[in-house]
Amino acid sequence: MSLFSRYSEWYHFARGPQIWGYTSDSTPIVYGGVAYQSAPIKRGKLSESTDAGRNTLDLDVPTALPVLDQFRGTSPMGHVHLLLYRRRKGAEAVEIRWQGAIGSVQFKPKGITMIHCLPPTALLSTNGLNRRWTKQCDRVLGSAGLGECNVDLERFRIDATIIDVAGRVVTAAAFGSKPDGWFTAGELVWTTPNGGQERRFITEHKGTSLTLLTPALLATGTVVASYPGCDHTMATCDTTFGNSPNYGGQLNKPTKNPYGNEPIY
């Protein structure tokens, strides 16, 4: 925003209970009980394309801005959402000029970082109906509701204290209380020092070690919650989780295609 702009703008970043507030004005702003500190933020032009996926927003901000701590070393698994507020100077009405979430962060030289923000439509993780007719279960482990998995994952949760971190591999004695592979395709969840929640997908479990999909800023001594994975077979559903009534696979699905080239089915 120009120094002589007719509008005041402020940026509301949030991830769960964590909030960071900044304004490009020279004086701080308090709005909705949140204090917005002055920061030299330069934003790009806002697109008004009919293609909502192109309505992105780029910000050039100081590299030392605290909200960027979420992206130093490794990126968070959850979204950092953004609301851009605007108010005409001298007026009372406030409008939400743009909303979305941080898509990527590019640390540049000379203490400037570019934040590339995506609109809500670009954050959608599914294209709609995705159920499949297959022998393996296609339900998400722990999903709740009619026709879902309905396993209570808290019954299978194992709390552990991290004793070593080496790249994507984390080690804790409690991981060894379960057989190899128990946590494969599961999830590791913990609370960060600033009160947020972080999680990582587990790609491998051997002994007292778990290999994570992406690195995590975990310190030794951190208490984590580890949850098992599922290979989506009836054997695992029944013996591990005792959940065969909710199995979503079609075990009697024929292996021969009735619409194939053979004249007799």
Backbone hydrogen bonds in HBPLUS format (Angstrom, degrees):
<---DONOR---> <-ACCEPTOR-->    atom                        ^
c    i                          cat <-CA-CA->   ^        H-A-AA   ^      H-
h    n   atom  resd res      DA  || num        DHA   H-A  angle D-A-AA Bond
n    s   type  num  typ     dist DA aas  dist angle  dist       angle   num
A0005-SER N   A0002-SER O   3.06 MM   3  4.99 159.5  2.11 112.6 111.4     1
A0089-LYS N   A0006-ARG O   2.84 MM  83  5.76 171.6  1.85 150.7 153.6     2
A0008-SER N   A0087-ARG O   2.79 MM  79  5.32 165.6  1.81 157.4 161.3     3
A0087-ARG N   A0008-SER O   2.93 MM  79  5.32 151.7  2.01 152.2 159.8     4
A0010-TRP N   A0085-TYR O   3.10 MM  75  5.30 153.3  2.17 130.7 137.4     5
A0085-TYR N   A0010-TRP O   2.88 MM  75  5.30 161.8  1.91 167.9 166.8     6
A0011-TYR N   A0022-TYR O   2.63 MM  11  5.21 164.8  1.66 162.2 167.8     7
A0022-TYR N   A0011-TYR O   3.05 MM  11  5.21 159.7  2.09 144.3 150.8     8
A0012-HIS N   A0083-LEU O   2.87 MM  71  5.02 169.7  1.88 154.3 157.5     9
A0083-LEU N   A0012-HIS O   2.96 MM  71  5.02 146.0  2.07 130.0 140.9    10
A0013-PHE N   A0020-TRP O   2.89 MM   7  5.04 164.2  1.92 168.5 163.9    11
A0020-TRP N   A0013-PHE O   2.87 MM   7  5.04 161.8  1.90 142.0 145.5    12
A0014-ALA N   A0081-HIS O   2.90 MM  67  5.19 149.6  2.00 140.3 146.5    13
A0081-HIS N   A0014-ALA O   2.77 MM  67  5.19 143.5  1.90 169.5 157.3    14
A0015-ARG N   A0018-GLN O   2.97 MM   3  5.23 156.3  2.02 141.7 148.4    15
A0018-GLN N   A0015-ARG O   3.11 MM   3  5.23 154.6  2.18 130.2 126.0    16
A0037-GLN N   A0021-GLY O   3.07 MM  16  6.23 149.0  2.17 131.1 122.5    17
A0023-THR N   A0037-GLN O   2.81 MM  14  5.82 149.6  1.90 140.9 140.9    18
A0039-ALA N   A0023-THR O   2.90 MM  16  5.98 147.2  2.01 164.6 164.6    19
A0029-ILE N   A0036-TYR O   3.01 MM   7  5.02 156.9  2.06 139.4 146.4    20
A0036-TYR N   A0029-ILE O   2.63 MM   7  5.02 168.9  1.64 171.1 172.5    21
A0031-TYR N   A0034-VAL O   2.95 MM   3  5.41 158.6  2.00 153.8 154.2    22
A0034-VAL N   A0031-TYR O   3.04 MM   3  5.41 164.4  2.06 113.8 118.7    23
A0041-ILE N   A0039-ALA O   2.75 MM   2  5.64 125.3  2.05 116.3  99.3    24
A0042-LYS N   A0060-ASP O   2.98 MM  18  5.09 168.2  1.99 148.5 152.5    25
A0060-ASP N   A0042-LYS O   2.73 MM  18  5.09 165.1  1.75 153.3 158.7    26
A0044-GLY N   A0058-ASP O   2.81 MM  14  5.31 153.4  1.88 157.7 160.3    27
A0054-ARG N   A0051-ASP O   2.87 MM   3  5.68 165.9  1.89 127.3 132.1    28
A0055-ASN N   A0052-ALA O   3.10 MM   3  5.36 164.4  2.13 111.4 116.3    29
A0056-THR N   A0054-ARG O   2.79 MM   2  5.51 138.9  1.96 104.0  92.0    30
A0057-LEU N   A0117-CYS O   3.10 MM  60  5.01 159.3  2.14 134.6 138.0    31
A0117-CYS N   A0057-LEU O   2.73 MM  60  5.01 165.1  1.75 158.6 161.9    32
A0059-LEU N   A0115-ILE O   2.89 MM  56  5.03 156.5  1.94 142.9 150.7    33
A0115-ILE N   A0059-LEU O   2.75 MM  56  5.03 161.1  1.78 150.3 156.8    34
A0061-VAL N   A0113-THR O   2.87 MM  52  5.38 169.4  1.88 157.9 159.7    35
A0113-THR N   A0061-VAL O   2.84 MM  52  5.38 163.8  1.87 162.6 167.2    36
A0065-LEU N   A0062-PRO O   3.04 MM   3  5.56 166.8  2.06 120.1 122.8    37
A0063-THR N   A0111-GLY O   2.94 MM  48  5.09 163.2  1.97 125.9 126.7    38
A0068-LEU N   A0065-LEU O   2.97 MM   3  5.79 153.3  2.05 126.5 133.4    39
A0069-ASP N   A0066-PRO O   2.91 MM   3  5.45 164.2  1.94 117.4 122.8    40
A0070-GLN N   A0067-VAL O   3.40 MM   3  6.22 167.3  2.42 116.3 119.0    41
A0071-PHE N   A0068-LEU O   2.88 MM   3  5.39 160.5  1.91 116.2 122.7    42
A0102-ILE N   A0080-VAL O   2.90 MM  22  5.66 162.2  1.93 161.1 163.5    43
A0082-LEU N   A0100-GLY O   2.89 MM  18  5.40 165.6  1.91 131.4 131.9    44
A0100-GLY N   A0082-LEU O   3.05 MM  18  5.40 152.4  2.13 152.3 156.5    45
A0084-LEU N   A0098-TRP O   2.84 MM  14  5.08 170.7  1.85 158.9 156.7    46
A0097-ARG N   A0084-LEU O   2.69 MM  13  5.46 139.6  1.84 159.0 172.5    47
A0086-ARG N   A0095-GLU O   2.88 MM   9  5.41 149.4  1.97 157.5 164.1    48
A0095-GLU N   A0086-ARG O   2.93 MM   9  5.41 172.3  1.94 161.0 163.0    49
A0091-ALA N   A0088-ARG O   2.95 MM   3  5.44 159.3  1.99 139.1 140.4    50
A0101-ALA N   A0118-LEU O   2.96 MM  17  5.49 151.3  2.05 151.3 160.6    51
A0118-LEU N   A0101-ALA O   2.77 MM  17  5.49 157.5  1.82 169.6 168.3    52
A0103-GLY N   A0116-HIS O   2.71 MM  13  5.58 156.7  1.76 148.3 156.3    53
A0104-SER N   A0116-HIS O   3.16 MM  12  5.25 153.9  2.23 142.4 146.9    54
A0116-HIS N   A0104-SER O   2.94 MM  12  5.25 167.3  1.95 153.6 156.7    55
A0106-GLN N   A0114-MET O   2.89 MM   8  5.16 166.0  1.91 154.4 158.8    56
A0114-MET N   A0106-GLN O   2.92 MM   8  5.16 160.6  1.96 150.9 149.0    57
A0108-LYS N   A0112-ILE O   2.90 MM   4  5.39 144.2  2.03 147.4 158.7    58
A0122-ALA N   A0119-PRO O   3.06 MM   3  5.58 137.7  2.24 113.7 124.4    59
A0123-LEU N   A0120-PRO O   3.03 MM   3  5.26 153.9  2.10 107.2 115.5    60
A0250-GLN N   A0134-THR O   2.76 MM 116  5.65 160.8  1.79 134.2 140.6    61
A0137-CYS N   A0232-HIS O   3.01 MM  95  4.94 154.7  2.07 140.6 142.9    62
A0143-SER N   A0140-VAL O   2.94 MM   3  5.43 166.2  1.96 138.5 139.0    63
A0150-ASN N   A0143-SER O   2.56 MM   7  5.51 165.2  1.58 171.4 172.7    64
A0148-GLU N   A0145-GLY O   3.08 MM   3  5.33 155.2  2.14 134.2 129.9    65
A0155-ARG N   A0152-ASP O   3.10 MM   3  5.88 156.5  2.15 120.3 126.1    66
A0156-PHE N   A0153-LEU O   2.94 MM   3  5.31 149.1  2.03 109.4 118.8    67
A0157-ARG N   A0154-GLU O   3.45 MM   3  4.99 165.2  2.48  94.5  98.6    68
A0158-ILE N   A0226-SER O   2.97 MM  68  5.19 162.2  2.00 149.7 155.3    69
A0226-SER N   A0158-ILE O   2.88 MM  68  5.19 162.4  1.91 139.7 145.6    70
A0160-ALA N   A0224-VAL O   2.90 MM  64  5.39 159.3  1.94 153.8 159.5    71
A0224-VAL N   A0160-ALA O   2.79 MM  64  5.39 162.6  1.82 160.9 166.1    72
A0162-ILE N   A0222-THR O   2.93 MM  60  5.46 169.2  1.94 155.4 155.4    73
A0221-GLY N   A0162-ILE O   2.72 MM  59  5.21 163.6  1.75 145.0 150.4    74
A0163-ILE N   A0171-THR O   2.81 MM   8  5.75 171.4  1.82 157.4 160.4    75
A0171-THR N   A0164-ASP O   2.89 MM   7  5.10 154.3  1.96 154.8 153.8    76
A0166-ALA N   A0169-VAL O   2.85 MM   3  5.21 170.0  1.86 160.8 164.0    77
A0169-VAL N   A0166-ALA O   3.06 MM   3  5.21 163.8  2.09 125.8 125.4    78
A0212-LEU N   A0168-ARG O   2.77 MM  44  5.12 167.3  1.79 145.0 149.2    79
A0170-VAL N   A0210-LEU O   2.90 MM  40  5.42 159.5  1.94 157.7 162.8    80
A0210-LEU N   A0170-VAL O   2.89 MM  40  5.42 162.0  1.92 159.8 165.9    81
A0172-ALA N   A0208-THR O   3.01 MM  36  5.57 158.8  2.06 159.2 164.9    82
A0175-PHE N   A0172-ALA O   3.16 MM   3  5.69 146.2  2.28 111.6 120.1    83
A0176-GLY N   A0173-ALA O   3.04 MM   3  5.67 147.4  2.15 115.1 123.5    84
A0177-SER N   A0174-ALA O   3.05 MM   3  5.39 165.0  2.07 112.0 116.3    85
A0182-TRP N   A0179-PRO O   3.07 MM   3  5.77 157.3  2.12 145.2 146.6    86
A0181-GLY N   A0205-HIS O   3.05 MM  24  4.87 137.0  2.24 118.7 131.5    87
A0184-THR N   A0181-GLY O   3.20 MM   3  4.96 144.9  2.33  94.8 105.2    88
A0229-GLY N   A0182-TRP O   3.23 MM  47  6.55 157.3  2.28 146.0 148.6    89
A0186-GLY N   A0183-PHE O   2.80 MM   3  5.00 143.5  1.93 137.5 134.7    90
A0185-ALA N   A0202-ILE O   2.81 MM  17  5.23 150.4  1.89 142.6 148.6    91
A0202-ILE N   A0186-GLY O   3.05 MM  16  5.28 166.8  2.07 133.9 132.9    92
A0187-GLU N   A0227-TYR O   3.22 MM  40  5.23 145.0  2.35 122.4 132.3    93
A0227-TYR N   A0187-GLU O   2.87 MM  40  5.23 157.4  1.92 157.3 163.5    94
A0188-LEU N   A0200-ARG O   2.88 MM  12  5.25 162.1  1.91 154.8 160.9    95
A0200-ARG N   A0188-LEU O   2.88 MM  12  5.25 146.6  2.00 144.3 154.5    96
A0189-VAL N   A0225-ALA O   2.86 MM  36  5.12 163.2  1.89 151.6 157.3    97
A0225-ALA N   A0189-VAL O   2.75 MM  36  5.12 172.1  1.76 161.4 164.3    98
A0190-TRP N   A0198-GLU O   2.97 MM   8  5.54 160.8  2.00 158.5 161.5    99
A0198-GLU N   A0190-TRP O   2.88 MM   8  5.54 170.8  1.89 167.5 170.6   100
A0192-THR N   A0196-GLY O   2.76 MM   4  5.24 159.1  1.80 147.1 154.0   101
A0195-GLY N   A0192-THR O   2.93 MM   3  5.36 160.2  1.97 123.1 124.0   102
A0213-LEU N   A0201-PHE O   2.83 MM  12  5.45 150.0  1.92 159.7 160.7   103
A0203-THR N   A0211-THR O   2.79 MM   8  5.63 154.1  1.86 155.9 164.4   104
A0211-THR N   A0204-GLU O   2.87 MM   7  5.05 163.8  1.90 145.5 149.0   105
A0206-LYS N   A0209-SER O   3.06 MM   3  5.48 162.4  2.09 157.9 163.0   106
A0209-SER N   A0206-LYS O   2.95 MM   3  5.48 164.5  1.98 137.7 141.1   107
A0218-LEU N   A0216-ALA O   2.92 MM   2  5.51 130.9  2.16 105.2  90.4   108
A0222-THR N   A0219-ALA O   3.14 MM   3  5.80 152.5  2.21 140.5 141.1   109
A0237-CYS N   A0233-THR O   3.01 MM   4  6.21 166.6  2.03 153.1 157.5   110
A0238-ASP N   A0234-MET O   2.89 MM   4  5.97 155.6  1.95 151.2 156.3   111
A0239-THR N   A0235-ALA O   2.91 MM   4  5.94 166.6  1.93 153.6 155.9   112
A0240-THR N   A0236-THR O   2.95 MM   4  5.18 147.2  2.06 129.3 139.8   113
A0243-ASN N   A0237-CYS O   2.89 MM   6  5.42 178.0  1.89 144.2 144.5   114
A0242-GLY N   A0238-ASP O   3.01 MM   4  4.40 129.3  2.27 107.5 118.1   115
A0246-ASN N   A0243-ASN O   2.95 MM   3  5.73 151.8  2.03 125.1 132.8   116
A0247-TYR N   A0244-SER O   3.05 MM   3  5.01 168.3  2.07 110.6 113.2   117
A0253-LYS N   A0250-GLN O   3.09 MM   3  5.46 157.8  2.14 119.6 119.7   118
A0260-GLY N   A0257-ASN O   3.14 MM   3  5.33 151.8  2.22 119.1 116.9   119
